[in-house]
Amino acid sequence: MSALTHHLELDDLTHLEAAHLRQRLADLIHQYVRERSVALAETILCHIEALCLHPSDCRDAEHLCAYRRLACHWRCLAEVQRLREQQGDQGWRP
């Protein structure tokens, strides 16, 4: 994902209601469990980062810290999935 595309997606996402972002995030995580991909992991990461930047959400330091830890986790998952896809290993499938 290019930096420009990532920035544009974040900008678009921060205009959504925080509750709507959280619901989309939950749906995306459920989807990732069924069909892992780098693109999906990066989309999840964009939603988490949008929640971190959202003007009406994350004003509490604990919530912001939790979202940042979650973002770090999804950054790692995206990289692991990228390596698996490059090696032709799709990993565990239900």
Phi and psi in degrees as GROMACS dihedral restraints (atoms count N, CA, C in turn):
[ dihedral_restraints ]
;  ai    aj    ak    al  type     phi  dphi    fc
    3     4     5     6     1   -73.3    20    10
    4     5     6     7     1   156.5    20    10
    6     7     8     9     1   -61.9    20    10
    7     8     9    10     1   -37.8    20    10
    9    10    11    12     1   -66.6    20    10
   10    11    12    13     1   -46.6    20    10
   12    13    14    15     1   -60.5    20    10
   13    14    15    16     1   -43.8    20    10
   15    16    17    18     1   -59.9    20    10
   16    17    18    19     1   -45.2    20    10
   18    19    20    21     1   -62.7    20    10
   19    20    21    22     1   -43.8    20    10
   21    22    23    24     1   -64.0    20    10
   22    23    24    25     1   -41.3    20    10
   24    25    26    27     1   -64.2    20    10
   25    26    27    28     1   -43.3    20    10
   27    28    29    30     1   -61.4    20    10
   28    29    30    31     1   -43.4    20    10
   30    31    32    33     1   -61.3    20    10
   31    32    33    34     1   -42.8    20    10
   33    34    35    36     1   -64.4    20    10
   34    35    36    37     1   -42.7    20    10
   36    37    38    39     1   -68.2    20    10
   37    38    39    40     1   -35.4    20    10
   39    40    41    42     1   -69.1    20    10
   40    41    42    43     1   -11.6    20    10
   42    43    44    45     1   -83.8    20    10
   43    44    45    46     1    -9.6    20    10
   45    46    47    48     1   -81.8    20    10
   46    47    48    49     1   157.5    20    10
   48    49    50    51     1   -63.4    20    10
   49    50    51    52     1   143.9    20    10
   51    52    53    54     1   -59.7    20    10
   52    53    54    55     1   -39.6    20    10
   54    55    56    57     1   -63.1    20    10
   55    56    57    58     1   -39.1    20    10
   57    58    59    60     1   -66.9    20    10
   58    59    60    61     1   -40.8    20    10
   60    61    62    63     1   -60.8    20    10
   61    62    63    64     1   -44.4    20    10
   63    64    65    66     1   -63.9    20    10
   64    65    66    67     1   -38.8    20    10
   66    67    68    69     1   -66.6    20    10
   67    68    69    70     1   -43.4    20    10
   69    70    71    72     1   -62.0    20    10
   70    71    72    73     1   -39.5    20    10
   72    73    74    75     1   -61.6    20    10
   73    74    75    76     1   -46.1    20    10
   75    76    77    78     1   -60.9    20    10
   76    77    78    79     1   -43.6    20    10
   78    79    80    81     1   -62.7    20    10
   79    80    81    82     1   -41.8    20    10
   81    82    83    84     1   -65.3    20    10
   82    83    84    85     1   -39.6    20    10
   84    85    86    87     1   -64.8    20    10
   85    86    87    88     1   -42.1    20    10
   87    88    89    90     1   -61.0    20    10
   88    89    90    91     1   -40.3    20    10
   90    91    92    93     1   -65.1    20    10
   91    92    93    94     1   -39.0    20    10
   93    94    95    96     1   -62.7    20    10
   94    95    96    97     1   -35.7    20    10
   96    97    98    99     1   -60.0    20    10
   97    98    99   100     1   -35.8    20    10
   99   100   101   102     1   -83.9    20    10
  100   101   102   103     1   -37.5    20    10
  102   103   104   105     1  -141.6    20    10
  103   104   105   106     1    87.5    20    10
  105   106   107   108     1   -70.8    20    10
  106   107   108   109     1   138.0    20    10
  108   109   110   111     1  -160.1    20    10
  109   110   111   112     1   157.3    20    10
  111   112   113   114     1   -63.0    20    10
  112   113   114   115     1   -44.6    20    10
  114   115   116   117     1   -59.4    20    10
  115   116   117   118     1   -41.8    20    10
  117   118   119   120     1   -68.6    20    10
  118   119   120   121     1   -42.0    20    10
  120   121   122   123     1   -62.1    20    10
  121   122   123   124     1   -39.7    20    10
  123   124   125   126     1   -70.2    20    10
  124   125   126   127     1   -32.5    20    10
  126   127   128   129     1   -66.2    20    10
  127   128   129   130     1   -41.8    20    10
  129   130   131   132     1   -61.4    20    10
  130   131   132   133     1   -44.5    20    10
  132   133   134   135     1   -59.4    20    10
  133   134   135   136     1   -42.0    20    10
  135   136   137   138     1   -60.1    20    10
  136   137   138   139     1   -41.1    20    10
  138   139   140   141     1   -66.1    20    10
  139   140   141   142     1   -39.9    20    10
  141   142   143   144     1   -65.2    20    10
  142   143   144   145     1   -44.8    20    10
  144   145   146   147     1   -64.5    20    10
  145   146   147   148     1   -35.6    20    10
  147   148   149   150     1   -64.0    20    10
  148   149   150   151     1   -37.9    20    10
  150   151   152   153     1   -65.8    20    10
  151   152   153   154     1   -36.9    20    10
  153   154   155   156     1   -62.7    20    10
  154   155   156   157     1   -34.8    20    10
  156   157   158   159     1   -92.5    20    10
  157   158   159   160     1    -7.9    20    10
  159   160   161   162     1   -63.1    20    10
  160   161   162   163     1   132.4    20    10
  162   163   164   165     1   -64.9    20    10
  163   164   165   166     1   -26.2    20    10
  165   166   167   168     1  -106.3    20    10
  166   167   168   169     1     3.4    20    10
  168   169   170   171     1  -123.2    20    10
  169   170   171   172     1   162.9    20    10
  171   172   173   174     1    63.7    20    10
  172   173   174   175     1    35.0    20    10
  174   175   176   177     1   -82.8    20    10
  175   176   177   178     1   -16.5    20    10
  177   178   179   180     1   -87.2    20    10
  178   179   180   181     1   130.4    20    10
  180   181   182   183     1   -59.8    20    10
  181   182   183   184     1   -35.9    20    10
  183   184   185   186     1   -65.5    20    10
  184   185   186   187     1   -42.0    20    10
  186   187   188   189     1   -65.2    20    10
  187   188   189   190     1   -43.4    20    10
  189   190   191   192     1   -62.3    20    10
  190   191   192   193     1   -42.6    20    10
  192   193   194   195     1   -63.7    20    10
  193   194   195   196     1   -41.1    20    10
  195   196   197   198     1   -63.6    20    10
  196   197   198   199     1   -43.8    20    10
  198   199   200   201     1   -63.1    20    10
  199   200   201   202     1   -38.8    20    10
  201   202   203   204     1   -67.9    20    10
  202   203   204   205     1   -38.2    20    10
  204   205   206   207     1   -64.3    20    10
  205   206   207   208     1   -41.1    20    10
  207   208   209   210     1   -63.4    20    10
  208   209   210   211     1   -40.4    20    10
  210   211   212   213     1   -62.5    20    10
  211   212   213   214     1   -41.7    20    10
  213   214   215   216     1   -61.7    20    10
  214   215   216   217     1   -42.7    20    10
  216   217   218   219     1   -59.7    20    10
  217   218   219   220     1   -46.0    20    10
  219   220   221   222     1   -72.4    20    10
  220   221   222   223     1   -29.1    20    10
  222   223   224   225     1   -62.7    20    10
  223   224   225   226     1   -43.2    20    10
  225   226   227   228     1   -65.4    20    10
  226   227   228   229     1   -43.6    20    10
  228   229   230   231     1   -60.9    20    10
  229   230   231   232     1   -40.4    20    10
  231   232   233   234     1   -62.7    20    10
  232   233   234   235     1   -42.2    20    10
  234   235   236   237     1   -68.5    20    10
  235   236   237   238     1   -42.1    20    10
  237   238   239   240     1   -61.2    20    10
  238   239   240   241     1   -44.6    20    10
  240   241   242   243     1   -64.6    20    10
  241   242   243   244     1   -37.8    20    10
  243   244   245   246     1   -60.4    20    10
  244   245   246   247     1   -45.5    20    10
  246   247   248   249     1   -64.3    20    10
  247   248   249   250     1   -41.6    20    10
  249   250   251   252     1   -61.5    20    10
  250   251   252   253     1   -44.4    20    10
  252   253   254   255     1   -66.5    20    10
  253   254   255   256     1   -36.4    20    10
  255   256   257   258     1   -66.2    20    10
  256   257   258   259     1   -31.8    20    10
  258   259   260   261     1   -90.4    20    10
  259   260   261   262     1    -0.2    20    10
  261   262   263   264     1    79.0    20    10
  262   263   264   265     1    10.5    20    10
  264   265   266   267     1   -99.5    20    10
  265   266   267   268     1   113.4    20    10
  267   268   269   270     1   -84.5    20    10
  268   269   270   271     1    -5.7    20    10
  270   271   272   273     1    74.3    20    10
  271   272   273   274     1  -164.4    20    10
  273   274   275   276     1   -67.3    20    10
  274   275   276   277     1   137.0    20    10
  276   277   278   279     1  -129.3    20    10
  277   278   279   280     1   136.1    20    10
